[in-house]
């Protein structure tokens, strides 16, 4: 039994409204899909990146996977990682490897007839989530409606974007608190938009006036010294979080050794797939730091069920919407959590070809 074929496709889906955070704006998101076949079984994995990811899969990585043992995803991961040395691993190549790695794990679970969560060694029956959106491009009404709806649906923690207009950020954060009530947790994400002292000042204001308990990327995630400084000085119980732009375990080790975060973030579609995500979970456990998964809830619901120090998964508006548009079998939140379905092998996802066709590039 060997892998017979590897196929890469990309789908670009327009946003349902303009989206912007503290440092970037966008009007569409591209999902690059890897499909790996053994007989009648097809494993799927994906990354959120550029269409160039599909070319890397087709032109460089596919030949390394075809003919390989589908029950040994880590062996294929090692070959792929070595093959991208001269083209550069972080970014496009890492996303391509991540998509293939997830597809291999999905395929392995399907071949064995179990859910991916079961294959990985399920520790958590369900994974807590937080609603994530609140883009800086939203009107006040849009912001309040989106966050309030998640809370009404039973999600007890929500996150909004800040940083595009620091002079208005406190006002927007207070409006968010007004919309969600006093019981729900409120998170903010600056995407590295602030300078150190500016971030510290706003951290105290956010905590005092709106009870914000999570400050994500208050400064650039490359500024480990700045993150560590802020971690020590923000008011309790506020937590400093970062890590979503990490592409390998070395990045996460440096962040942990620097004492830069209270909670480490990682993204299975960027960090090297499930093979690497499991190692990152072990790094977190060794440093007594919890892990929060960044976006891609359809994959993280399974992968994170096997990670000991997990605290939650980001239920990102953009990705949750796209996954629901393109796939059957997408899990729906129940009481603020996602519960992998034991009756559906692998990730439990099937591409709806007719619905996906208009978005394929």
Buried (B, 14 or more C-beta within 10 A) or exposed (E): EEBEEBBBBBBBBEBEBEBBBBBEEBEEBBBBBBBBBBEEBBBBBBBBBBBBBBBBBBEBBBEBBBEBBBEEBBBBBEBBBEBBEEEEBBBBBBBBBBBBBBBBBBBBBBBEEBBBBBBBEBEBEBBBBBBBBBBBBBEEEBBBEBBBBBBEEEBBBBBBBBBBEBEEBBEBBBBBBEBBEEEBBBBBBBBBBBBBEBBBBBBEBBBEEBBBBBBBBBBBBEBBEBBBBBBEBBEEEBBBBBBBBBBBBEBBBEBBEEBBBBBBBBBBBBBBBBBBBBBBBBBBBEBEBBBBBBBBBBBBBBBBBBBEBBBBBBBBBBBBBBBBBBBEBBBEBEEBBBBBBEEBBBBBBBBEEEEBEEBEE
